[in-house]
Structures are given as structure tokens and as C-alpha cells.
Amino acid sequence: MSKSPPCAACGRALIQPSRGRRRRYCSRSCQARAYRARRDRRVPAARPRPARLTAVGIARTAVELTDREGIDRLTMRRLASELGVATAALYRHFPDRQALLTAMTELVLAESPPPAEPLDWRAALAHEAEQEWRLYQRHPWLLPVLARSRPPVGPALFDILERSFTALDELGLSRDDALAVYLACSGLVQGLALLWSADRGGRSVGTEPQADLAMAPAEMVDLIVARPVLRKLFASGPPDPELDFDQLVRQGVGLLLDGVAMRRPKKTE
């Protein structure tokens, strides 16, 4: 028999047989101890379990994801990956993407606070228009969700409607006239928000970015000169391409409410 390197487990000297398989361990107990050590090294570290899912938590993560990547990227699979859970886990809270969008809409509409103090009808409507505009700036994906004849409804949307129609009720308008004023005011804000979003590339609201179609200033001047009213209005030069949308919203809503004030029913003595 010949001597060889020590036992791989305990370090004791090994005596190898002259024939046959060479030994690595001095005993079966050392061999078993080495096997357990190798087995333990192969076991992966336990992954931290994701936090308990709730409908509000899922909707909040979906809002953050959609704010960042746009509404076209919002899928149940993408959201599940963001949360670190299986896609099936989301369907226990939301049956489909539309139900998820409804919850997201309710969550962000709740960010729109009522006025800090009582306002007259005009100031109240201007406040609601300003809040709606700010929501579209913070969450551009909200625009295509709300800008349709049947948007997802919930308590937060009805709170906003109640405040707006309470202001309109001061004017003594009929139901149809009050509805027309509300939709005209909200539609004005939505239209300007669409222009603003398209100016920024359009991805957040799910539209394709447009190619730059702006013409050279000299070409625009040539076109204006041939048209007398445009020449009168823009004699000093073409309009600034960098529009101040905050000012446009305030000015547009103000002009609309001027018209509402003029149409206000006269009180009989």
C-alpha cells in the first residue's frame, strides 16, 4: 500500500490500496459529511417573497409603470414582471386590463382636490378645469381613458362631477345646458392636452409621434402676406411655435365662461 494526500473531509492521512479505486475519504462518515456540504452549497439562496398583493397596490404600481412607459406598454404580463409575481396572481384582483384601467383612473382622479374654500360658480369651474389639466400633465395616459362618451366611472369621478354641476346649478341652467357647458369646458381642456401631448411625442397617450412638419419662417411669411386677415393679425411675425399651454388653458376656459355668463338666465323681479 502507498501513501497519498490526506482525507478531503477531515485531513487525516489516507492509506491507498495498491489496486482498485483510490480513496478520497478515510471513512464513510467523512464521505457523508462532504456530500452534505456539496448539497448545501447547491441549494440557491431563498428569494424574498413579494409583499402581499392588494388591488390598490397593484393599481398604484400600474400607474407608476404607465406614467413612465406609456399606456401601450401596460399589459398584465408586464405589470406582473414589475411586481415580481406570476401573471395569474393579478387576475385574482382584476379580471382584465379594462378593470385595471378603471382602478387606475379612480386612483389618480382622487388626486384632484376640492377648492380650499367656497368659490362662486365661475371660480369653481375654473378650478376644476385647472385640476383636470394638471392631471393630464402628470398622467398623460389618462386622456384617452377619459376622453370618450363612456369613461370608467367611480366615486372620485362622481365627486368631481358633483362639484362642477353644483357650480353650474347656481346659474339656473337647464339640465341639457349644464351638461353642454360641462362637456365644452372639459373638452376644451382635453383638446389642448392632446396638442400638448402630441408636441411631446405622443407615446404616453398611445399615439404615434408625428414627423416634424414645421415649415421655414420665410415660407410661412409668404403664405401670411397673401391673406389679409392673417397679415393683419401676424404682421409682427408668425406665432411662437413654443406655445404656453398653461396660459392657453386659462385663456380658453376664461373665454368659454364669459359666454356662459352672458347666456345666464335673467332673474325675474
N, C-alpha and C positions, 0 to 999 in steps of 0.2 A: 504494500500500500504506500501511496505517496502523499505528501502534504500539499495543501492548496490554500487559496485565500480563505479568510475566516467566514463564519456564518453571516449571511446577508441580513439576518434579523437581530441576533444578539452579539455578534462579533467574536464568538468563541472560535477556537481553531477547529478546522474540519480535517478529517482524515478521509481521503477519497479511496474508493475501491480501485484496484488495478484494472478492472474491466467494467464495462457497462456504463450507465448514465452517471455523469458527475453530479455530486450533491451540492446544493446551494445553502441548505439549512442543516443545523445539527440535530433537529428533532421535528416531529410533526407539529408540536405546539408553536415553534418558531415559524414554520411554514404557514400555519393558520393565521398567526399574528400578521405576517407580511401580506397575506391575501386580504385580510380585513382593512389594512392600511391602504392598499391599492383601491379596494372597493370604495372606501370613504372619499378618496381623492376624486373618483369618477362622479360622485353624486354632485350635481350642479347646486350652486347656492340657491336657497329658496328665494323666489321673486316676491317682492312686496305685493300683497293683494291690493287691487284697486279699491278706492274708497267706495262706500255703499252708494249705488246709483239711486238718484231721485229724479223725478220729472223736471223739477226746477233746475237741478244741477246739469242735467243733460241739455235743457234749453239754453242755459247760460253759456255752456261750452259751445253750443251750436251758434249762438250769436257772435261770440268771440271769433270763431272759425270763419263765419260768413263775412264779418266785418273785415277780416284780414285777407281772405282769398276770393270773395265774391260768391254770389248765390249759385252760380253754375257749378261750383266745386262742392256744394253741400250735398252729400249723399249719406245714407245711413252707414255704409261701409267706411267712408272717410271719417265720419264722426266717431264711429266705434274705434278706429285706429287712434284718433286724437285722445280718446278717453282711456285707451288701453284695455278695452273689453271686447268680447265677441259681439258681432253684429246682432245676433239673436237677442242679446240682453237688452238692446234698445227697444225691440218690438214688444217687450213686456210693458213698456211705458207709453209707446206711441205706435199705433197700428200702421202708420205710413208717414211719408215725408210731409204730406199736407197737414196732418195733425201736429207734426213737429213745428212747421211754419206758423201754425195758429198759436202754439205756446210761445214761440219766439216773439211773435208780434205782440202778444199780451204783455210779455216781459218788458219790451222796450217802450211800449206806449205808456207803461206805468212810470217811465222817466219824465213824462210831461206833467209838470206840477200845475196846480191851480194858481191863480193870482194870489199874491201875499195879502192883498186887501181887496175889498169890494170895488169894482170898476163899473163905469157906465157901459152901455151896450157897445159903443164904438171901441173903447179901450179894451174891453173884454175880448171882442173878436180879433182885434189886432194882436193881443197877447196869444190867443190860440193859434193864429197864423204864424207868429214868430216861433212858437214852440214846435209846430209841425215842421217848419223849415229847418230848425236845429236838429230834429230827429233824422231828417233825410241826410243832413250833413254827417251826423255820427254813424248812421246805419243806412248807407245808400241802397242796400238790398230791400229795405222796407218799401221803397217807392213802387216797384211793380207789384208788390203784395197788396198794397192799399189802393193803388190807382186802378180799380176795377169796380164794376157795379155791385159785386157781392164780395166785399173783403171779409176776411175772417173776423168774427165778432167775439167779444168777451167783455168782462166788466170794465177794463181800462178804456176801451173804445167807447163804451156807453157813458162812462164818466165824462169823456171829452165832448161827446155829443150833447150830453145834458148841459154842460157849461155853455156851449155855443148856442143851443136853442133857448136857454134861459135868457141869454143876452138878446137874441132876436125877438123873444116874446115881449120885451119892453117896447118894441116898435108897433105892436098891434098888427103884425103881418098875418096873412092867411097861412095855413099850413104849407100850401104849394109855394107861395112866395118865400117863406122862411127856408124851405128846402132848397129853392133855387139860389138864394143868397149864400147859404152854407156851401153848396156844391161849387158855386162860382168862385168863392174865396179859396176853398181847398184846392180846386182845380188850377187856379192861378199859381198857387204855391207849388203844386206838383209839376206844372209845366215848366216853371223856372228851375225847379230841382232837376228835371230831366235835362235841360240845357246845361246846367252846371255839371251834372254827372257825365254827360257826353263830352264836355270840354276836358274832363279829367281822364278820358279813355273809355268810359262806359262799362268796364268789366264788372264793377261792383253791382250794377243793376242788371247784368246779364245781356248786354247789348254789345255788338261788335264795334271795336274802335274804328272810327272813320279816318280815311286818308285826309291829309291836310289840303283843304281846297281853297285856302285863303289866296286871294289874288293880290298882285302887287299894288301898292298905294297909287301909283301912276295910272294903272288900268282902272281902278275904282274912281279916281277923279274924272277920267274921261267919260265914264258912264254917268256920273252925277251931273256933269256940266250939261248933258243933253236932256236933262229932266228938270224943269223949272222949280218945282216944289222941293225936290231933294237938294237942288243947288242953293235955294234959299235957306233951308234948314242946316245944311252942312257946308256952308260957304267957307268956314274956317278949316275944313278938312273932314275926312271920313271919321266915323265914330271910333272910339278907342276899342281895339279888339279885346283888351283885358277888362271885361265887364265886372262891375261891383255888384255881385248878386245879392248881397245883404241889402244894399240900397235899392236895388230893383224890387225886391220883395216888399220892403216897407213902402216904396212909392206906389207900386201896383196895388197893394192892398188898400192904401190910403185913397187912391182914385176910385176904386170899387166902392169903398164905404161912403165916399162923397155922393156917389149915385144913389146908394141905399138911403142916405139921409134925405135926399131930395124927393125920393119916392115914398117917404114915410107918410102913412095916412094922417091927414089933418084931424086934430081933435075937435069935436063939435062943442060949441059953447053951451 
